[in-house]
Amino acid sequence: MPRFAANLSLLFTELPFLDRFSAAADVGFSGVEVLFPYDTATKLTRRALLANGLDFVLMNAPPPNYTGGTPGYAALTGQDARFRSDMKRTMRFAAELRPGLIHVMSGPGEGDDAKKTFVANLQWLADAYPEQRFTIEPLNPVSQPGYFLNDYDLAAEVLGAVDRPNLALQYDAFHAQMIHGDALGTWEKHGYRAAHIQIGAAPDRSEPGRGPVDFPALFSAIDDSGYSGWVSAEYTPSSGDTRRSLGWMPR
């Protein structure tokens, strides 16, 4: 059975941010992820992790751009310097928070130029920080219009072109279902590339058990594949109450 983590950007939002860590631990999660942990002092976040015996599984990059201008998304042509600057800032946070993985967002773009930019930026990043593990994740065009990395086959092409051991796929059941109409089939085709899994029902990104995805079959396929990483609950509880949404979670 996989290890389950809670995405504290979407779960337990009925509580103040720092109280979500103990709430996650109380219901059996042993790891957490935070999409953008940049607005809370790192020492407070780190203290909450340690106090509750939680692993910090994943965070997103780039960080928010408080100075204006275009953020340093990895596939955005002409923003290479901004990307490097933003990632150096991300890594300063990572040095204190110690995430197992950093999800690098492609941002908007299309075509060969965006792909070349994305590949080159990811190669620079993986080489600059060889001890840190990174992921890329396809996002569906309904939730993220104009996002460059919008297909799992494209993600496979990018990973092959980058060809670095510390960069892998981030599989998300919600996005896989929205993009390809078959979350299980997408896992069976691309799951061996994955270093991280996120789960949520389509089309409303609510808790597993709603919508067309057969989560028991997906969990069985994940087990059968030998995957040993984290499976993170990244969804918005349909009732607004996180505890009531956890019926899918093995005890």
N, C-alpha and C positions, 0 to 999 in steps of 0.2 A: 504493500500500500504506500502511495506517495506521501511525502511530508506536506502538510497543508499550512499555508501562510495566509494572513489577512492583509488586504490592501486597506490601509488606514485612511486613505484619501476618499474612499467610497463607503467603507464599513464603519460602524459605530459613530457616524457623524452626528448622532443625537447627543454625543458627549463632547466636551472640550478636547482638543487635539491630544494633549499629554495624558488624558485619562483613558484614551482609546487603547493604549498599550496594555494596561492591566485588564481591561475588558476583554481584549483578544486572548490574553493568557488564561483568563478565568474559564473561557469556553473551550479551551483545548488547542488553540493555535500555538505553534512553537516558533514561528517566524512571522515577520511583517514586512511589507513594502510600503513606501511612501512615494507618490509620483514626483512631487516637487517639494523636498524638505528644506527649502531655502529660507523660509520666512520665520522659522523658529530657531533659536540659538542652538547650535550643534551640541553644546554641553548638556542642555536640557533633554534633547532627544536621546543622546547617548545614555544619559542617566536613566531615562525611562526604559530603554532597552535592557540595560544591565539589571535594573531593579526587578524586572519581570522575566528574566532569563530568556529573552527573545533574540533570535538571529535577525539581523537587518539584511533582508534578502535582495532588495532591488530599489533603485531610484532612477529617475529620468534625467536626461540632459537634452538640450542646454537649459541652464537656469533662466529664470525670468530676466528680461532686459529692462532694468530700471532707468537706464540713461536715454531711452528712446532709440529710434533707428531700427534697422532690421536685425532680428536675432540670428545667431550663428547656426542655422540649421544646416545639416550635413550635406544635403543635395542642392542647396541654393547656390547657383553659380555666381561667381564674383564676390562671395562672402567667406573665402578661405581664411583670411586673417581674423575675421570676426569669429568664425568657428573655433579657431585655435585659442583665441583669447577666452571665449566662453568655456571651452573645455578645460582650460587651465584653472578657471574659477571653480568649475564643477569638481575638479580633482582636489582642490583645497578643502571643499566640504567633505569629499570622500575620504580624505586622510583622517578625519575625525570620526565620521559616521561608519566607515568601514563596510560599505555595501558589498555583498557577494557579487552583484552584477550591476552594471550601469546600462540602461537602455538609451541608445543614441537615436534620437528622432531625425528622420530624413527631412521633414518639413516639406514645403511645396516644391513642385518642379515636374518636368516631363521631358522625355526624349533622351538622346544619347549624351548630351552635354551634362544634364543633371545626373545621369548614371555615372559618368566619368568623374564628376565632382564628388559624388557620394563615395565612390570606391577610393579615390585618392585621399579624401579626408579620413575615411575609416582606416586606411593603411597607415597614415601618419599617426593617428590616435593609438592604434594597437601597438605600433613600434615605440611610441613615446612612453607608453605606460604598460610594459609587458607583463607586469604582475597583476594588473587589474583585468577582470573579465568583462566583456561588453556584449550587448545583444542588439539586434535590429528586429523590428516587428512590423509586419504589414498591417495597415489600418484601412478599414473599409471606406469607400468614397461617400457613403451616406453620412457617417459620423464625422469624417474628415475630408471634405471636398478639396480637391486639388493636391492632396498629399501624394508625394512621389512614390513611396513604397506602398503600393496598394494591391499587391498580388504576391502569393506565396511562391509562384514560379519565378517572379522577378527577384524575390529575396534570395532564392537559391542561386540565381545568376550572380547577384552581388556578392554573396558569400564565397562563391567559387572564384570570382575575380579578385577579391580582397586577399583570400588565402592566408589567414592568420589564425594561429591556434587559440587566441584569446578573444575571438569574435564568433558568436553563434546566433542561432535563430531563437526568437521569442515567439512561442506559439500561443495564440489566444483563441479559445473556442468560439467566443462571440464574433470576433472579426473573421475567423475562418468560415463560419456559417454565413455571415453576411456577404463575404466576397465570393465564395465558391459554392455556397448552398449545400455544403457537406463537411461539417466539422470533423467527423470521424474519418472520412476519406482523405481529408487534408492532413490529418495526423498520420495516417498510415503511409502517405506519400512523403511527407516532409519531417515527421517527428524525430527521425534519427539525427537531424541537424539541430535539435532544440536543446538549449541549456536552461530554459525556464518555460513554465506553462502558466497561463492565466485562464480562469473559467468564468463564464457568465452566459446566461441564456440569451438567445436571439428571438425576436428583433429588439426587445426593450432593455437588454442588458440587466435583467433581474437575476434572481438566484437560480441555480441549476434546478431542473425539474419542471420548468415552464418552457414553452416553445417547442420547436421541432428537434432539438439536439437530444440524442439518446445518451445521457450522461453515464448511466451504468455501463453501457457498451464502451463509451470513451474511456472511462476509468479502467475497465478491464484491458483495453488495448494499450493503455499507458503502462499498466502493470506488466503485460506480456512483452512489451518492448524492452524491458529492463531499464527504463528511465529511472534515474535515482535523484533527480533534482527536486525543486519545490513546485508545488501546484498552488497557485495563489488565487484566492477568492477575490475577484475584481468585478464587483457588480453593485448595483443600487438595489437594496432590499425593497421588494414591492410594497410592503406594508409600512416602510419607514422605520421598522424596528429590526435591528440586526439579529438579535437573538432568535426572533421568530422566523427568520429566513434560513436558519441553519439545519433544517431537516435533511438536507442532502449530505451532510457531513458525517462520515463514519465516526463512531464513538470509540 
